[in-house]
């Protein structure tokens, strides 16, 4: 007797995305079984699991994260909003976020608002529409538009390096007021006129906290406050460079600077004006980002734990997403002063 075996061949359209249906058909199992294998469910026989995994590997099946998210109401994705994607301050902070996200098996969607208030709102809309499980927001200022967006969504939000003076949103920061006060105390040892150079004063960190620390630092060191020693700029190297001559004209011989790239610009602007640092002028900057070691001389700085700030904010977000209780809604990390070559 001759027995003929009939072999069925499934032809896959290589131009189309491989679906869970294709895997189930090729493996000869149900789609529910494929789903259990993909999601690590142990309620699958070992030989069946091996067969399904072999088909998944051969067909190069990639589970659709969006579809899985719709089913589970989770996308295991976190949105991170930053003002400037090339700024080393935010890059270091984002590294801390990403490491903890990876530990808890979350993917990061990094979105830059380009320091634009309207684009900031657009970016947040986009992340929420992608059904991210949570958002970490890094911005210079919590505008009313941003507050309105956050109040409308049920998506968990954590602020990193951004203050909420109304204490409505969880946040991670340092004590900016105390940190600037420490800077002024250090600079007051050798200088009677200490300038305050920062980003826009409309930003709460600058106009409310850092400026308050500057004033209290002057008072504690018996120095008088003078509006002519307060300089407002954009967060850029160019603005720092362009400010140098104005700062010198004010009579200041030292400056606290609220952003590292701004400080690097001021440093080179002072050199261009024929001044030596720290012999003629002392500088302490704020963020202790890699920029502080790129300059010559290296910049003294507030010891700002950027990586930890990102890591702690992500850990807080995981707790909120998993409906765990937060021990502290407003986390303040320790800071210090790292004195390098731009101070005496």
TIPAGU-632024 format. One line per 2 residues: number of its first residue (from 1); their letters; for each residue x, y, z of N, C-alpha, C, O. Coordinates in steps of 0.001 Angstrom, whole numbers, plus 500000, padded with zeros to 6 digits. Last residue first. Layout:
! TIPAGU-632024
NUM	a	X/Y/Z/X/Y/Z/X/Y/Z/X/Y/Z | ...
***
This chain:
! TIPAGU-632024
344	xx	538717/581163/543676/540016/581244/544355/540096/580252/545512/541118/580182/546195 | 537134/579548/540873/537075/580276/542150/538441/580200/542819/539222/579285/542558
342	xx	537536/578004/538718/536965/579323/538454/536715/580120/539725/536160/581218/539683 | 538454/575440/539286/539457/576472/538978/538886/577870/538738/539646/578824/538571
340	xx	536205/574323/541790/537223/573988/540800/538081/575236/540536/538390/575991/541458 | 534196/572988/544269/535052/574128/543904/536160/573684/542965/536949/572795/543285
338	xx	531045/572089/544575/532291/571531/544060/533117/572681/543550/532795/573286/542527 | 528764/571991/547170/529542/572869/546276/530813/572138/545857/531557/571632/546697
336	xx	525642/570141/547207/526869/570618/547813/527534/571607/546875/526931/572020/545885 | 522452/568655/548091/523369/569339/547171/524639/569698/547935/524698/569573/549158
334	xx	519945/566101/548285/521055/566852/548864/521905/567502/547772/522052/566963/546675 | 516580/566540/547047/517845/565811/547133/518945/566706/547708/518866/567931/547619
332	xx	513332/566438/547957/514452/567373/547860/515741/566587/548080/515970/566038/549158 | 510167/565646/546739/511461/565113/547160/512547/566162/546922/512668/566706/545825
330	xx	507024/565757/547486/508026/566737/547046/509389/566299/547573/509722/566559/548730 | 505792/563505/548522/505363/563998/547210/506360/564992/546626/506525/565063/545408
328	xx	506872/560657/550104/507035/562103/550048/506697/562570/548639/507266/562073/547667 | 505948/558093/549780/506319/558535/551127/506408/560055/551186/506061/560666/552197
326	xx	503206/557113/547855/504451/557881/547897/504726/558320/549325/503847/558856/549999 | 501843/553853/547417/501808/555132/548124/503183/555800/548108/504201/555141/548320
324	xx	501121/552497/544184/501778/552428/545487/501768/553820/546118/501693/554831/545420 | 500174/552177/541590/499237/552525/542674/499817/552256/544065/499111/551848/544987
322	xx	501897/552005/539600/501547/550732/540221/500646/550919/541438/500386/549988/542201 | 502224/554684/539037/501613/553835/538015/501171/552495/538575/500198/551907/538101
320	xx	503548/555481/541371/502217/556016/541075/501499/555120/540071/500313/554830/540227 | 505943/554028/541101/505081/553824/542272/503662/554308/541997/502690/553636/542344
318	xx	506968/555101/538763/506593/553684/538789/505677/553389/539977/504746/552591/539866 | 507477/557728/539641/506445/557495/538630/506014/556032/538615/504826/555741/538470
316	xx	509584/557319/541396/508319/557858/541900/507184/557566/540928/506078/557206/541332 | 511493/556472/539549/511035/555530/540589/509714/556017/541187/508823/555212/541456
314	xx	511832/558823/538116/511282/557645/537444/510777/556632/538456/509742/556000/538241 | 512944/560452/540107/511671/560845/539495/511019/559662/538785/509799/559504/538836
312	xx	515328/559102/540619/514311/559177/541671/512954/559544/541076/511928/559008/541493 | 516692/559484/538155/516394/558142/538649/515272/558161/539689/514368/557327/539641
310	xx	516965/562291/537977/516219/561544/536970/515780/560185/537479/514639/559773/537268 | 518486/562729/540277/517235/563450/540106/516344/562725/539084/515141/562566/539291
308	xx	520745/561229/539768/519843/560808/540839/518483/561471/540706/517453/560858/540986 | 521872/562812/537725/521484/561424/537459/520471/560950/538498/519458/560342/538152
306	xx	522323/565272/539140/521427/565183/537982/520946/563758/537722/519753/563527/537521 | 522884/566672/541836/522860/565237/541509/521900/564931/540356/520810/564400/540566
304	xx	525011/569310/541811/523614/569010/541505/523524/567548/541066/524047/567210/540004 | 526897/571234/543452/526919/569792/543187/525479/569324/543052/524819/568987/544035
302	xx	527512/574270/541917/526664/573555/542860/526732/572087/542474/526634/571744/541296 | 530932/574656/540772/529489/574483/540583/528802/573972/541834/529413/573333/542690
300	xx	533637/575968/538841/533081/575594/540143/531570/575547/540007/530986/576300/539227 | 534820/574899/535704/533890/575743/536447/533518/575154/537809/533134/573989/537910
298	xx	538230/574893/534600/536998/574175/534934/536128/575035/535848/536639/575802/536664 | 539448/577757/532627/539512/576793/533726/538181/576056/533915/537137/576520/533458
296	xx	538077/575767/530263/539370/576039/530891/539382/577506/531323/539332/578400/530478 | 535363/573381/530056/535928/574728/530000/537327/574748/530618/537699/573863/531389
294	xx	534481/570843/530577/534908/571140/529210/535632/572482/529113/536423/572697/528194 | 533472/570623/533089/534821/570089/532881/535346/570346/531467/536518/570097/531186
292	xx	530964/571720/532829/531875/572318/533804/533307/571820/533641/534253/572515/534013 | 529557/570074/531087/530084/571350/530576/531129/571936/531520/532077/572579/531070
290	xx	528404/567968/532509/529724/567774/531892/530356/569054/531360/531575/569113/531198 | 526948/569882/535287/526839/569026/534106/528240/568834/533513/529182/569480/533972
288	xx	526443/571442/537532/527517/570440/537576/527372/569412/536451/527640/568226/536642 | 524646/573558/537690/524141/572204/537466/525177/571091/537519/524818/569914/537547
286	xx	525613/576301/538202/524521/575659/538930/524392/574149/538846/524058/573512/539845 | 528742/578121/538900/527555/577795/538111/526654/576825/538873/526892/576550/540049
284	xx	530696/580772/539871/530132/579491/540307/528854/579270/539510/527988/580143/539458 | 533598/582686/539220/532309/582182/538732/531959/580876/539440/532801/579991/539592
282	xx	535489/585726/539598/535153/584365/540025/533759/583974/539536/532860/584810/539447 | 538054/587652/538158/536606/587418/538245/536355/585956/538610/536934/585053/538007
280	xx	540778/587798/538180/540020/589048/538065/538529/588854/538328/537829/589802/538683 | 541470/585062/538759/542245/586190/539303/541452/587490/539296/541446/588215/540292
278	xx	540353/582711/537804/539590/583465/538802/540292/584726/539321/539777/585391/540220 | 540187/584490/534843/539353/583804/535834/540218/582715/536474/540766/581875/535760
276	xx	541009/587680/533516/541409/586321/533881/540470/585778/534949/540022/586504/535837 | 539962/589715/530715/539955/589381/532146/540364/587926/532370/540105/587057/531538
274	xx	539562/590531/528115/540887/590698/528704/540966/590386/530184/541938/590755/530843 | 537261/589933/526883/537367/591308/527402/538689/591543/528121/538919/592619/528673
272	xx	537565/587274/526454/537578/588153/525280/537719/589617/525681/538230/590436/524917 | 537177/586389/529063/538503/586261/528454/538636/587197/527252/539673/587829/527053
270	xx	534431/586925/529244/535364/587631/530125/536788/587559/529578/537523/588546/529620 | 533472/585104/527384/533266/586536/527157/534191/587384/528011/534677/588426/527574
268	xx	534070/582738/528627/534807/583081/527412/534629/584538/527037/535520/585146/526443 | 532244/582968/530830/533672/582742/531028/534475/583179/529805/535456/583911/529937
266	xx	529758/583151/529542/530250/584281/530325/531756/584174/530522/532471/585168/530397 | 529647/580558/528425/529649/581733/527563/530190/582958/528274/530977/583717/527709
264	xx	529556/579044/530761/530678/578855/529830/530781/580039/528877/531885/580479/528555 | 527104/579922/531814/528346/580202/532543/529565/580059/531639/530503/580851/531731
262	xx	525373/578848/529928/525375/580295/530142/526677/580713/530828/527278/581727/530471 | 525846/576194/530458/526222/576728/529141/526269/578250/529172/527110/578865/528516
260	xx	524824/576058/533162/526228/575788/532846/526667/576325/531484/527768/576865/531371 | 522986/578540/534922/522980/577460/533921/524385/577299/533381/525077/578293/533159
258	xx	523111/580726/536693/522060/579732/536856/522029/578601/535852/521128/577765/535912 | 525937/581890/538431/525279/581734/537124/524338/580537/537188/524710/579468/537673
256	xx	527296/584386/540432/526594/583106/540449/525842/583036/539122/525186/583999/538726 | 530340/586158/540000/528950/585907/539598/528520/584490/539929/529265/583529/539737
254	xx	532524/588968/540614/532162/587554/540764/530713/587390/540338/529949/588355/540314 | 532776/591597/540468/534026/590844/540324/533793/589343/540524/534738/588558/540593
252	xx	530844/594266/539070/530924/592961/539720/532287/592318/539474/532876/592476/538404 | 530508/596553/537650/531463/596594/538750/531607/595278/539485/532400/595172/540421
250	xx	529075/596599/535398/528320/596762/536645/529241/596892/537854/528813/597289/538938 | 530838/595959/533389/530475/597377/533549/529715/597633/534844/529706/598759/535342
248	xx	530778/593172/533570/531985/593908/533981/531668/595375/534232/532176/595967/535184 | 528237/592743/532519/528535/592312/533885/529763/593047/534409/529784/593493/535557
246	xx	528602/593696/529931/527625/594352/530824/527890/593992/532279/527778/594839/533165 | 530466/591851/528959/530848/593258/529094/529900/594015/530017/530329/594870/530791
244	xx	528945/589380/529043/530201/589582/529775/530533/591050/530005/530849/591446/531126 | 526747/588790/527494/526527/589498/528766/527823/589944/529435/527794/590808/530312
242	xx	527618/587269/525374/527207/588644/525104/527007/589462/526372/527086/590690/526338 | 528047/584813/526673/529170/585526/526061/528827/586999/525879/529635/587875/526187
240	xx	525419/584158/527382/526440/584344/528410/527611/585144/527887/528114/586043/528561 | 524248/583916/524870/523765/584955/525779/524766/585218/526900/524945/586361/527323
238	xx	525703/581699/523890/525806/583005/523239/525346/584130/524167/525987/585179/524239 | 524863/579561/525527/526258/579998/525542/526375/581416/525007/527066/582248/525596
236	xx	521646/579979/527128/522509/579676/525984/523921/580209/526191/524143/581172/526925 | 518882/580589/528138/519747/579497/528575/520688/579107/527435/520547/578035/526846
234	xx	518796/584209/528172/518310/582906/527722/519312/581848/528198/520430/582165/528603 | 518894/586290/531173/519313/585883/529828/518588/584613/529413/517858/584015/530203
232	xx	519413/588925/533443/518495/587909/532934/518870/587574/531498/519134/588470/530696 | 521163/589962/536292/521135/589861/534828/520290/588663/534399/520432/587554/534915
230	xx	521782/592198/538818/520929/591067/538436/520772/591064/536920/520307/592041/536334 | 522990/594473/539557/523845/593279/539532/523060/592015/539177/523593/590907/539226
228	xx	521114/596406/539767/522054/596518/538659/522999/595338/538543/523724/595208/537557 | 519868/595980/542165/519221/595451/540958/520145/595494/539749/519983/594712/538812
226	xx	521627/594994/544931/521590/596044/543908/521000/595442/542633/521563/594499/542077 | 521991/594495/548378/521362/594055/547131/521257/595239/546179/520853/596336/546566
224	xx	525099/594482/550211/523824/595104/549838/523324/594576/548499/524108/594253/547607 | 526360/592135/552548/526478/592795/551250/525116/593328/550850/524094/592697/551119
222	xx	526558/590467/554788/526630/591928/554947/526932/592649/553634/527662/593640/553608 | 525949/587878/554434/527365/588238/554328/527579/589750/554312/528623/590246/553887
220	xx	523240/587745/554589/524002/587010/555597/525481/587377/555581/526183/587214/556580 | 522584/589218/552274/522257/589739/553606/523089/589063/554691/523584/589724/555604
218	xx	523411/587492/550226/524011/588828/550365/523801/589363/551780/524723/589892/552401 | 521679/585357/550733/523124/585169/550810/523858/586490/550966/524808/586596/551741
216	xx	519225/586488/550217/519512/586091/551595/521004/585842/551791/521541/586080/552873 | 519527/586922/547429/519293/588045/548342/519638/587679/549780/520271/588464/550486
214	xx	519884/584287/546498/520894/585317/546228/520755/586467/547223/521746/586929/547790 | 517490/583116/547234/518736/582633/547818/519862/583620/547644/520702/583780/548530
212	xx	515767/584546/545567/515603/584659/547025/516865/584185/547740/517270/584778/548740 | 516665/583618/543126/516828/585038/543447/516681/585273/544950/517387/586098/545529
210	xx	515891/580904/543330/517307/581283/543227/517530/582745/543596/518484/583068/544304 | 512977/581257/543654/513833/580505/544576/515295/580934/544518/515878/581290/545542
208	xx	511802/583092/541771/511276/582934/543127/512298/582309/544080/512464/582789/545201 | 513200/583181/539345/512619/584406/539900/512146/584302/541329/512088/585307/542037
206	xx	514145/580423/538977/515002/581610/538925/514425/582781/539710/515064/583308/540620 | 511958/578763/539385/513251/578414/539995/514147/579637/540046/514833/579867/541041
204	xx	509951/579989/537817/509875/580014/539283/511202/579695/539952/511539/580289/540976 | 510596/582185/535209/510694/580792/535657/510799/580768/537178/511643/581452/537757
202	xx	510907/584835/534920/509527/584355/534972/509487/582889/535413/508474/582413/535924 | 513540/585313/534544/513066/585393/535925/511609/584994/536057/511112/584828/537171
200	xx	515454/583292/532330/514308/584181/532549/513773/584141/533974/513577/583067/534543 | 518661/582455/533868/517692/582407/532788/516524/583314/533132/516584/584038/534125
198	xx	521091/584683/535448/520214/583515/535355/519412/583527/534063/519474/584472/533276 | 523376/585973/537637/523131/585795/536194/522290/584536/536031/522712/583448/536423
196	xx	524248/588244/539901/523309/587132/539759/522951/587044/538279/522301/587937/537737 | 527465/589286/541191/526342/589368/540250/525500/588100/540295/525975/587029/540674
194	xx	528834/590803/543936/528565/589492/543342/527324/589606/542457/526253/589984/542933 | 531114/592754/545314/530030/592855/544336/529891/591527/543590/530709/591180/542738
192	xx	533114/591972/546978/532059/592801/547560/530877/592978/546611/529773/593311/547042 | 534921/588917/547408/534293/589907/546534/533182/590673/547247/532412/590101/548017
190	xx	535837/586805/548880/536845/587621/548199/536253/588768/547381/536991/589510/546733 | 533606/585727/550105/534878/585670/550822/535915/586608/550204/536770/587143/550910
188	xx	531452/585658/548428/531594/586848/549278/532900/586850/550065/533266/587876/550639 | 531466/583138/547324/531985/584245/546514/532222/585506/547349/533084/586322/547022
186	xx	530285/581665/549442/531617/581336/548947/532233/582518/548203/533394/582859/548431 | 527784/582932/549623/528672/582898/550792/530110/582601/550382/531046/583206/550905
184	xx	526745/582330/547105/527024/583727/547452/527981/583794/548642/528890/584625/548661 | 526435/579545/547362/527322/580120/546336/527732/581543/546691/528902/581913/546593
182	xx	524529/579326/549397/525871/578767/549601/526875/579364/548608/528017/579651/548965 | 522361/580453/548041/522866/581114/549255/524286/580630/549564/525146/581424/549946
180	xx	521927/578488/546181/522440/579789/545723/522996/580580/546908/523991/581292/546774 | 520990/576455/547915/522168/576226/547076/522773/577549/546607/523993/577716/546632
178	xx	518662/577480/549063/519819/577218/549926/521093/577068/549101/522161/577502/549531 | 517081/577587/546680/517327/578784/547492/518583/578607/548347/519460/579470/548358
176	xx	516942/574934/545809/517603/575942/544982/517941/577200/545778/518988/577808/545559 | 517251/571978/546909/516839/573235/547551/517578/574368/546849/518692/574726/547232
174	xx	516399/569961/544034/517253/570292/545170/516688/571554/545808/515736/572136/545286 | 513634/567724/543197/514495/568888/542999/515576/568914/544071/515663/568014/544906
172	xx	510783/566238/541988/512109/565950/542542/513014/567124/542190/513147/567479/541019 | 507203/565961/542639/508390/566556/542018/509659/566117/542720/509639/565687/543873
170	xx	503671/565749/542026/504894/565194/542630/506121/565737/541896/506085/565947/540684 | 501627/568717/542030/502210/567588/541319/503447/567057/542048/504197/567841/542629
168	xx	500915/570793/543671/499850/569929/543150/500397/568650/542526/499717/567624/542497 | 502330/572964/544808/502442/571612/545370/501287/570694/544949/500758/569926/545753
166	xx	502691/575450/543884/501354/575166/544401/501263/573741/544964/500238/573359/545528 | 505175/575423/542817/505012/576160/544070/503621/575971/544669/503399/576298/545835
164	xx	506883/573099/541470/505463/573435/541500/505195/574109/542833/505011/573443/543852 | 509859/573020/539497/509170/573234/540769/507696/573549/540539/507320/574178/539550
162	xx	511859/570591/538007/510842/571620/537770/510049/571787/539050/509609/570798/539636 | 513302/568321/538187/514025/569571/537995/513109/570718/537648/513540/571709/537058
160	xx	510516/566676/537146/511933/566451/537448/512703/567731/537164/512752/568181/536019 | 507261/565725/538081/508149/566803/537641/509575/566483/538056/509817/566066/539189
158	xx	505044/563273/536899/506064/563618/537900/506950/564704/537291/507342/564614/536127 | 501765/562056/536409/502784/563053/536049/503749/563202/537211/503335/563253/538369
156	xx	499511/559632/535038/500375/560091/536143/501489/561011/535644/502080/560773/534591 | 496615/560532/533266/497973/559993/533148/498832/560507/534302/498878/561716/534526
154	xx	494286/561767/533189/494445/560819/534291/495819/560173/534260/496150/559361/535124 | 494133/565290/532397/494489/563899/532103/494555/563046/533366/494840/563539/534458
152	xx	493611/567849/533257/492587/567157/532474/492869/565673/532291/491951/564887/532057 | 495847/568803/534520/494647/568638/535341/493564/567845/534613/492701/567239/535248
150	xx	497641/569037/532407/497888/568031/533436/496638/567763/534278/496400/566631/534699 | 496520/571194/531025/496661/569891/530375/496830/568784/531412/496223/567719/531297
148	xx	496737/573227/532946/495411/572832/532470/495456/571452/531825/494563/570632/532036 | 499509/573448/533160/498732/573034/534322/497347/572525/533907/496851/571532/534438
146	xx	500032/574434/530591/500539/573117/530984/499764/572585/532183/499403/571409/532221 | 498772/576921/530750/498372/575961/529717/498802/574548/530096/498043/573591/529944
144	xx	500183/578176/532757/498781/577852/533000/498272/576835/531984/497442/575988/532310 | 503493/576653/533017/502547/577666/532549/501119/577237/532878/500873/576084/533232
142	xx	506111/576086/534788/504793/575469/534679/503783/576552/534300/503284/577277/535161 | 509300/576232/533305/508214/576978/533932/506897/576229/533729/506600/575787/532619
140	xx	511168/574580/532209/511664/575710/533001/510548/576371/533803/510795/576990/534839 | 510624/571036/532600/510386/572319/531941/510873/573443/532818/510982/573288/534034
138	xx	510073/567801/532366/511175/568704/532696/510951/569994/531913/511082/570014/530689 | 507982/565268/533393/508038/566591/532762/509225/567376/533287/509366/567590/534491
136	xx	507100/562089/532631/508031/562869/533445/508259/564179/532706/508673/564194/531547 | 504088/560286/532543/504908/561345/531933/505825/561947/532991/505393/562273/534096
134	xx	502699/557006/531796/503053/558111/532682/503927/559106/531952/504448/558817/530875 | 501920/555359/529771/501463/555028/531122/501761/556136/532121/501138/556198/533181
132	xx	500663/556754/526726/501782/556434/527620/501236/556195/529016/500212/556760/529398 | 498887/557074/524534/498503/556283/525703/499696/555836/526538/499750/554697/527002
130	xx	499241/558836/522591/499934/557556/522403/499686/556616/523579/500208/555502/523616 | 498024/561011/523700/497304/560306/522629/497947/558960/522320/497276/558045/521841
128	xx	500052/561825/525403/498811/561302/525988/498022/560516/524944/497425/559485/525254 | 501918/562731/523509/502255/561626/524410/500994/560994/525008/500890/559771/525104
126	xx	500485/564846/522294/500955/563713/521497/501248/562509/522384/500869/561387/522049 | 500111/566648/524415/498962/566067/523712/499357/564787/522997/498662/563774/523079
124	xx	502822/567273/524857/502065/566575/525899/500814/565920/525308/500486/564783/525647 | 503395/568619/522460/504144/567419/522826/503385/566598/523869/503315/565373/523771
122	xx	501678/570825/522644/501532/569863/521556/502201/568541/521885/501648/567472/521624 | 502785/572151/524845/501416/571635/524936/501179/570566/523870/500563/569535/524139
120	xx	505244/572812/523707/505206/572025/524933/503834/571368/525092/503732/570188/525428 | 504584/574562/521742/505041/573225/521334/505029/572276/522525/504826/571072/522364
118	xx	503974/576765/523308/502907/576138/522525/503296/574715/522105/502474/573799/522108 | 506541/577320/524467/505372/577047/525300/504264/576325/524536/503674/575377/525055
116	xx	509626/576038/523747/508498/576754/523155/507218/576343/523888/506861/575166/523922 | 511972/574591/524050/511801/575835/524825/510652/576691/524293/510695/577919/524376
114	xx	511579/572196/522682/512340/573274/522037/512148/574627/522714/512156/575670/522060 | 510532/569956/523736/509588/571059/523515/510255/572267/522873/509588/573251/522555
112	xx	511219/566627/522839/511748/567966/523127/510700/569023/522802/510067/568994/521746 | 510764/563450/524211/510192/564498/523362/510717/565861/523792/510666/566207/524972
110	xx	511214/560016/524315/511810/561303/524648/511305/562362/523677/511405/562194/522462 | 509824/557360/525685/509621/558195/524507/510092/559590/524885/509448/560272/525683
108	xx	511077/554331/526985/511037/555784/527081/510759/556404/525712/511371/556030/524712 | 509622/551402/528438/510301/552071/527335/510099/553574/527469/509086/554034/527996
106	xx	510132/549465/531376/509394/550495/530658/510262/551040/529526/511484/551125/529650 | 511248/547657/533244/510746/547195/531947/509776/548180/531289/508751/547792/530729
104	xx	512559/548577/535408/511148/548232/535613/510436/547876/534305/509209/547799/534248 | 515032/549082/534240/514961/548156/535372/513524/547672/535593/513298/546507/535921
102	xx	514340/551081/532433/514769/549770/531937/514657/548712/533024/514239/547584/532764 | 513856/553157/534245/512777/552668/533378/513106/551279/532853/512245/550400/532832
100	xx	516395/553549/535262/515359/553012/536152/514183/552479/535340/513582/551467/535703 | 517647/554513/532925/518184/553350/533630/517135/552719/534543/517003/551496/534590
98	xx	516129/556799/532213/516149/555623/531335/516643/554373/532064/516113/553284/531843 | 516680/558610/534292/515311/558153/534034/515327/556840/533271/514633/555889/533630
96	xx	519416/559004/533916/518924/558441/535172/517513/557896/535029/517188/556843/535578 | 519323/560202/531411/520039/558933/531583/519579/558239/532858/519377/557025/532872
94	xx	518090/562631/531880/517350/561615/531130/518006/560242/531260/517316/559224/531222 | 520192/563986/533117/518995/563694/533881/518194/562563/533219/517690/561664/533892
92	xx	521885/564280/530948/522331/563512/532115/521140/563084/532962/521090/561959/533460 | 520274/565883/529286/520760/564587/528803/521181/563697/529971/520876/562505/529988
90	xx	519902/568201/530717/518746/567325/530520/519166/565945/530025/518497/564951/530308 | 522578/569137/530641/521841/569036/531910/520711/568025/531759/520575/567107/532568
88	xx	523265/569367/527971/523844/568256/528738/523169/568076/530093/523184/566975/530644 | 520960/569925/525406/521543/570464/526636/522004/569327/527533/521228/568418/527828
86	xx	519599/568886/523304/521062/568891/523198/521735/569419/524458/522960/569366/524569 | 516874/569151/523810/517411/567796/523700/518937/567761/523651/519528/566716/523925
84	xx	515178/571060/525969/516252/571168/524979/517000/569843/524917/517681/569463/525869 | 513042/570445/527673/513032/571708/526921/514047/571747/525779/513812/572382/524752
82	xx	511409/567223/527623/512547/568062/527988/512535/569327/527143/512065/569296/526005 | 509371/564669/528742/509367/565966/528054/510542/566796/528548/510667/567049/529747
80	xx	508828/561355/528270/509720/562288/528974/509810/563576/528165/510277/563565/527026 | 506474/558750/528734/506887/559934/527986/507748/560838/528849/507442/561065/530019
78	xx	506743/555272/528855/506717/556515/529625/507208/557661/528741/508240/557545/528080 | 505094/552195/528395/505828/553303/527789/505647/554551/528647/504545/554849/529108
76	xx	503394/550066/528726/504751/549983/529289/505662/551035/528654/506844/550790/528411 | 500789/550379/528162/501691/550325/527004/503139/550120/527421/504020/550012/526568
74	xx	497689/549109/529280/499045/549542/529601/499911/549406/528365/499786/548442/527610 | 495337/547895/528724/495257/549291/529177/496606/549779/529692/496671/550747/530451
72	xx	495418/545517/527461/495777/545518/528887/495608/546878/529548/495719/547007/530767 | 494559/546232/524889/493958/545096/525579/494202/545161/527080/493301/544892/527875
70	xx	496145/548359/524227/494700/548543/524207/494013/547435/524989/493012/547666/525666 | 498659/547159/524354/498314/548206/525298/496815/548431/525378/496271/548666/526457
68	xx	498583/545483/522184/498681/544884/523516/498285/545896/524577/497655/545548/525576 | 498546/547439/520197/497408/546537/520344/497403/545887/521727/496356/545758/522360
66	xx	501059/548588/520659/499852/549407/520779/498635/548527/521003/497800/548803/521865 | 502834/546521/520176/502758/547093/521527/501488/547903/521726/500907/547913/522812
64	xx	502573/543631/518540/502157/545028/518395/501931/545627/519781/500968/545288/520469 | 505377/541457/518396/504065/541799/518973/503792/543289/518867/504684/544110/519082
62	xx	506835/540365/515571/507019/541410/516586/505654/541779/517144/504843/542364/516427 | 508261/537518/514110/507031/538164/514612/507363/539166/515703/508086/538851/516648
60	xx	509922/536071/512353/510315/537382/512878/509085/538179/513316/508900/539338/512946 | 509439/533523/511657/508654/534532/510943/509036/535960/511337/508554/536930/510752
58	xx	511225/532236/513406/511345/532040/511954/510606/533112/511166/511087/533562/510126 | 510336/533050/515939/511698/533368/515495/511816/533280/513979/512429/534138/513344
56	xx	507761/531990/515939/507959/533429/516166/509325/533867/515651/509459/534911/515013 | 508377/529279/515664/507649/529975/514593/507825/531487/514716/508014/532179/513716
54	xx	509641/528854/518106/510370/528573/516864/509712/529299/515691/510395/529860/514834 | 507595/529428/519897/508781/530295/519876/509602/530083/518609/510195/531029/518091
52	xx	505886/527263/519330/505437/528643/519073/506638/529590/518982/506694/530447/518100 | 507488/525115/520182/507016/525180/518801/506608/526601/518427/506940/527086/517345
50	xx	507854/525690/522884/509017/525638/521994/508606/525769/520536/509274/526440/519749 | 505174/525490/523785/505910/526760/523906/507088/526790/522933/507302/527785/522241
48	xx	504698/522785/523336/503918/523792/522603/504632/525133/522619/504693/525829/521606 | 506445/521669/525154/506652/521399/523725/505882/522373/522850/506335/522747/521769
46	xx	505367/522686/527577/506717/523053/527153/506937/522796/525664/507551/523616/524982 | 502077/524084/527707/502963/522921/527695/504306/523276/527065/504370/524075/526130
44	xx	501310/526874/529688/501469/526367/528322/502426/525184/528386/503467/525261/529038 | 501174/528732/531867/500132/527731/531632/500130/527272/530167/499095/527281/529500
42	xx	502864/530811/532185/503422/529477/532396/502424/528356/532103/502785/527179/532091 | 503165/533538/530047/502252/532759/530871/502763/531314/530976/503057/530680/529963
40	xx	504587/535332/528489/505289/534590/529532/504401/533810/530470/504820/533453/531571 | 503411/536536/526362/503320/537247/527635/503924/536481/528800/503808/536896/529953
38	xx	503801/534660/524348/504405/535993/524213/504454/536710/525558/505422/537408/525860 | 502176/532564/525308/503623/532373/525148/504333/533719/525122/505348/533903/525795
36	xx	499635/533726/525187/500166/533273/526484/501679/533078/526423/502385/533394/527381 | 499420/534176/522433/499415/535303/523353/499994/534916/524706/500752/535679/525305
34	xx	499330/531545/521532/500447/532412/521128/500562/533588/522091/501660/533952/522514 | 496869/530825/522679/498095/530140/523090/499325/530965/522736/500255/531076/523535
32	xx	495138/532492/521288/495242/532641/522748/496513/531981/523264/497163/532498/524173 | 495265/531497/518764/495885/532801/519003/496049/533046/520502/496984/533724/520930
30	xx	496062/527935/518862/495142/529074/518893/495917/530376/519114/497056/530369/519581 | 498266/526268/516521/497690/526490/517850/496719/527662/517772/496581/528299/516728
28	xx	499982/525873/514374/498875/524954/514589/498278/525049/515974/497837/524051/516542 | 501917/527578/513572/502255/526677/514682/501157/525656/514958/501372/524689/515687
26	xx	500603/528977/511574/501818/528239/511232/502175/527216/512316/502670/526130/512017 | 498490/530140/513047/498209/529240/511928/499414/528371/511597/499273/527170/511367
24	xx	499889/531755/514887/498998/530687/515362/498732/529663/514263/498745/528459/514516 | 501198/533524/513144/501972/532649/514025/501123/531469/514478/501575/530324/514459
22	xx	499016/534826/511956/499969/534091/511122/500766/533088/511961/500981/531949/511545 | 497856/536055/514199/497089/535043/513454/498023/534181/512606/497858/532964/512535
20	xx	499706/537946/514870/499545/536821/515792/498760/535694/515125/498965/534521/515438 | 501362/538831/511751/500417/539019/512849/500381/537790/513744/500945/536744/513423
18	xx	503755/540556/509914/503371/539256/510453/502494/539487/511683/502861/540266/512563 | 502940/542967/507502/503383/542693/508864/502879/541324/509311/501713/540984/509106
16	xx	503782/542309/504072/502835/542643/505120/503418/542284/506484/504277/541409/506599 | 505555/541419/502285/505372/542872/502289/504442/543310/503413/504310/544501/503692
14	xx	505495/538715/502340/506606/539360/503058/506484/540876/503088/507211/541548/503819 | 502946/536742/502867/503227/537941/502080/504288/538738/502828/503993/539366/503844
12	xx	503508/533299/503066/503406/534579/503765/503730/535716/502808/504685/535640/502036 | 501876/530349/502481/502679/531386/501845/502436/532715/502557/501304/533192/502638
10	xx	502031/527246/503840/501432/528568/504017/502368/529606/503420/503525/529715/503824 | 501397/524092/502696/502390/525152/502711/501661/526490/502831/500789/526814/502024
8	xx	500838/520813/503728/500269/522139/503484/501375/523186/503624/502175/523150/504559 | 501235/517699/502294/501931/518762/503031/501314/520101/502675/501261/520491/501509
6	xx	500062/514537/502622/499761/515847/502036/500400/516930/502891/500115/517042/504083 | 501443/511445/501830/501277/512494/502846/501068/513827/502152/501794/514194/501228
4	xx	500171/508427/500735/500678/509757/500346/500391/510754/501469/499272/510876/501968 | 501047/505091/500853/500346/506177/501562/500986/507513/501177/502199/507688/501288
2	xx	500514/502194/499236/501276/503456/499170/500464/504550/499829/499353/504878/499412 | 500848/498822/500000/500000/500000/500000/500890/501236/500000/501902/501288/500699
***
